[in-house]
């Protein structure tokens, strides 16, 4: 049994922390939302009144926070967690943030003798609840090996992408591609519907043809085509448009820094931004299908 502090019990963090409890670890968590703490206590965890209280006696710290500024505020500086953790502690940040912040935290942790990995996830809320997330890990080999047993309690696929920050880059690349696939899939299906095709029949055809992709096969964006998807639940749950826009912003910033040519990513970013600005930011990102339905060109 490992003593773990978990910071951030949102839609992803809550189930992740609960799975650590199920795996037999002693987990103390902190979140600003009392209801999230109450739910975690019901799952067998221990609630703390602050992040600093949560890390008392912890061997491992896991965080799942909204943005880089929150991660920097949590870990860096004389009042940050890194300055108050003992040497040889392990810190796992599973937030999806900018590369620069991940690297800054990694450098600071190393200078203090603390093992650090950035380990953003793929798999959504369903994967978080089922414990089948994919973790994309950045950090040196020793840190990665230290983190692996903890990550395996929350996920199914654990990838070592490279040094600190590499996990964030790989996650950005994946989500940029996902946005392109979803936008293109929705576009093709909408065109088929407008030309008299049944979207389920068209989906079945494309799944068995060269247009096959994850968005089409697993996460179909057309309502009623596939059970259990956000599209068949009024686009509730899943991965919000606002979060996709956040990730696309991070990806385009990284592309600019490396002078990478990403015209498809830029186009997808424009589409999802327009969709969010139209009032759909709180819906699942597969609701981009509605953008084509409601905005004829």
Protein Blocks (a to p, Z undefined) as FASTA:
>chain_A
ZZdddehjafklmmmmmmmmmnopacddddfblklmmmmmmnopacdfbfklmmgopabd
cdddfblklmmmmmgojkbmklmccehiacddfbdcdfklmmmmmmmmmmnopacddddd
ehijmlmmnopaccddeddfklmmmmmmmmmmmmmbdcdfbdehjlmmmmmmmmmmmmmm
mmmmmmmmmmmmmnopafklmmmmmmmmmkbcfklmmmccbghkaghiaklnoogghjdf
klmmmmmmmmmmmmmmnopacfklmmmmmmmmmmmmnopmmpcfklmmmmmmmmcZZ
